[in-house]
């Protein structure tokens, strides 16, 4: 029975709310069913339709109740949230399973990650903007936030695996960065209907790719790398890669944070010939918080990789203010960096 028919026959407010609850439950069930059936063929249209249909369903029911009375509209909104809660629970559970599978693929359609993030963002905003004071709003918001968190984790894991595949052998050959740049453009097609989410996705991907690049770089024997790329070319090539990577990613998400800055700082470290100069560059790396959270031992590894002795590394890092002192590596950090 529809909400309108309940009103037309003059039913009580309780009956109206029951009718509204039944309508919302039925419609949200259809939305989830359609989402499940269309998972293998996501397009921009379906990408937008999920959250638009969900919010439209809830708004429509509340607006019709509002035509009768404000008090009734408040009660109908409450039952709408009662139905939204299990809807979000089921959506979250299904997405976690689906995205977990997708994250293991070598060439996934990343629109699945963007779509989940967009759904969470828009639905969370809708709930927050409702100003209903309903206790369910907080629970729904927390679930959506958790969905965002595991979606980004799956995305980061997949991007890391992609970057590792593309960079395998890169630092032991004379090949250019083109394969990685091509992979970025293939993985993340431009999505004009969701530029806000695209920026979030690309920011996460950018940070992961730079982290993988740095990890491969400083775990490659420096002497062998200079022989492969040319003694004076390492810094130049790292700078070139930093600029090309930024141009590629910023083309997909203008205004994205320049995570390539750490690569430019590495070039500065390589080209610096005095410990005083190194102290300035290292301080900049720490204050800019470049890779500190991802790899607390990064500065130790970088300075050792450059060729500084244990005591020279200590001298440079001891010059940092106490709040910016990096975490010391476990074990004997004076040992040589692993060779590839």
N, C-alpha and C positions, 0 to 999 in steps of 0.2 A: 504494500500500500504506500502511496506517495505522501509526502508532507502536505501537498496541496489538497489532496482528497480528504485527508484528516481534517484540515481546517474547514473545508467546504461543508462537511456534515456536522460541524460544530462540536467536535470532540474536545475533551479536556486537554489542558497543557501537557499533562503526563502522556497522554496518547499521542499528542503531536510530537513530543520528544522521542517517543518510541518509534514512530514512523520515520522521523529524521535519522535516527540511529540505524534503522534497517536499511534506508536508502544509501546512507554513507557507506555502511559495511559492504553492501552489494557493489557499489560503484568502485570502491577501493580494491575490492577483490578482482574486479575486471581489469583495473589498471595493472595490478601485479601480474595477472595472467597474461596480458598483452606484453608486458615487459619481458617475461620469461620466454614467450614465443618468439620475440624479436631480437633476442640476444645475439644471434649469429649474423645479423645484418644491420648493425647500427648505422644510422645516417643522421645528418644534422636535424632533420625533421623529427625523428623519433627521440633524438637527444633532448630536444626542447620539450617535446610533448609530455614526457614523464612528469616533470614537476609542474608544468602548466595545468595538466589534467587534474593532478592531485589537489593543487591549491584551488582551482576552479570549482571542484566538487565541494570543498569545505566552504568556500565563500558563497556559493550559490545557496546552500542550505541555510546559512546564517542570514543572508540578505532576505530570503523569503520569510524567515521568522521575524526579522526586523520590521517587516511591513505590518505585522500584527501587533507586536509590542517589544519594547527594549528588553523587558524582563524575560520574555520568551526567547528572544535572540540570545541572551546570555546563557540560558539553560540549553539551548540547541548547540551553542558553541561548545559547551562542556561535554555533551555527548559526542560531538564531532571529535574532540580530543581523545575521548575514551576509545573511539574506533581508530584514530590515527596512531595511537600507541602500539597496538598489535601489528598494524600495517608497517610501521617503521621497524619493529622487531623482526618481522618476517623479511622485509626488504634487506635489512642489515645482514641477517644470517645467509640469505641467498647470495648477496653480493660478496661476502667474505669467501664463500666457496668458489664462486665464479672467478673472482679476481685472483684468488690463489692459484687457480689452474692457468689462467691467462699469463700470470707473471712467470710461469715456468716455460712458456713458449719462446722460441728464438726470435720470432717476428710477430709479436702480438699486435692487435689493433688497439692502440693506446687511447682511442676515443672511449673505450670502456671505462678507463680510469677518470677521464675528464667528465664523462657523463655522471658517474657516481659523485664526484666532487661538486658538480653543478647542482645536482639534486639535493645534496646535503646543505649546500650554501643557501639555496633559495627556500628550502623548507624550514631551515633553522631561522632564517630571517622572518619568514611568515609567522612562525610560532612566537618569536621574540616581539614582533610588532603587534601581536594580538592584544597585549596588555591585559590579559584576562585574569591574571593572578592564579590561574589554575595550577595546582601542584604537579599535574602531568606535564606541563610545559618544560619544567626543568629536566624531567626524566627523558622526554623526547629529545631535548636539546643535547643531553649527554650522550644519548645513543648515536645521534647524528655526528657528534664530534668524534666519537670512537670510530665511526665508519670512515670519516675523513682521515683519521690517523692510520688505520690499517690500509686504506687505499693508497696513501702516500708511501707507506712502507713497501707495499708490493711494487709500486712504481719504481721506487729507488732501487730495490733488489733487481728488477728487470733491467733497468738502465745500466746498473753496474755490470751485470753480466754481458750486456751488449757492448759496453765500452771495453771490457776486458778482451772480448773476442776481437774487436776491431784493432786494439792496440797490441795484440799478441805479435811479437816479432818486430814491432815498429821501431823500437829502440836498438835493434841489432841489425837493421837494414837501412838502405837509403830511400825507402819509400816515403811518400808524402802523406799528409794527414787526410787526404781526400776521402778514403774509404769511411772514416769515422764521420766526416761531415755529411757524406751522402746518407749514411745510416741515420743521422739525426734528422735530416729532412724527410726521410722515408718513415721513420718512427712517429714523427710529430707533424702531420699535415696541418696546414693552416686552418683554423676553425673560427671564422669571423663571428659566428653567433655566440661565442663563449670566450671572448678575449680575456675577461677577468680570470677565468679558470685556466686558460691557456698560459697566462703569465705565471700562475702558481705552479703549474706542471713544469713549465720550462725552467723556472727558477730552481726547482728541486733537481731536475735532470742535469742542468748546467753544473750545479754544485757537485753532484755525484761524478759526472764525467771529468771535471777538473781534479777531483780527489783521486780517481783511478789513474789519470794521467800522471799526477805527481807521484803516486805510489810506485808506478812502473818506472818512472824516471829515476828516482833516488834509490831504487833497488836494482838499477842497472850499473854495472861496473863503469865508473867514470872514465877510466883510461881507455876501455874498449869503445865506449861511446864516442870519445874524441877521435879515435882512429876511424870509426865508422862514418861519422858525420863531418870530420875535419876538426882539427885542434881548436880553431877560433870560431867554429860555426855553431857549437852547442847552444850558446846563449841566443844567437840570432835565430836559430830554428825554433827554440822554445818561444821566443817573442812572436815569430811569424805564426806559430800554431795558436798562441793566445789570441792574436788579432783575428785570425780566420774563424776560430771557434766562436768568438764573441759576435762577429758579423753574421755568422750562420744562425745563432740562437736569437740574437736581437732582431733578426729579420722575421722570426716567428712570434716573438714577444717583445715589441719595442718597450724600452724602459726597464728591461730585466736587469737585476743587480749584476754588476761586472765581476763575476766570480773568477774571471781570468786574471784578475789583479795579482793573485798569488803567483801565477806563472811569470808575470812581468817582474815581480819581486825576486823570484829565483834567478832570473837573468841578471838582476842587479847584484845579487850575492856572488854569482859566478864571475862577474866582471870587476868586482871590487878587489883591490889589491892591498888594502890596509885594514887592520883590525878595528881602527876607529870608524872607518866607513861602514864596516860590517855591523858594528854596534848600532849605528843609525838605521840601517836597513832592517835589521832584526827587530829593533824596537817598533818600526813601522808595521812589520808583519804581525807582531803581538797586539799592538793597539788596534789594528784593523780586524783582529780576531780571525785571521785567515787560517782555516783548517784546524784551529786550536781544539774545537770540540770533536772534530772527526779523528784527529790524530795528535794527541797531546805531546808526543815525542817527535813531532815533525822537525822542529828546529835543530834538535840534536842530530837527527839523521841527515838533514840538509847540510849542516856545517861539516859533518864528518865526510859526507859524500863529496863536498867541495875539496876536501883534502886537509882540513885543519887537524892538528893533533888534539889529544884529549885536553891538554892544558890550554890550548888556544880556544877551544870550544868553551871551556869553563870561563876564560877571561871575557869572551864576548857576552856570554849569557849572564854572568855575574853583574854586568853593567846595567842590566834591566832593573827597573823598579821592582820592589818585592811583589806587588800585586800582579806583575806581568811575568814573573818567573815561570818558565815552562815546567811541566812535570818531567822529572828525570826518568829515563827508561829503566825498566827492570833489568837486573843483572848487570853485567859489565858493558856499559855503553861505549867503551873505548874500542870494542871489537869492530872489525871491519864490516861494512855494509855487505849484505849478501850479493854475490855476483849472479848474473843471469846467464 
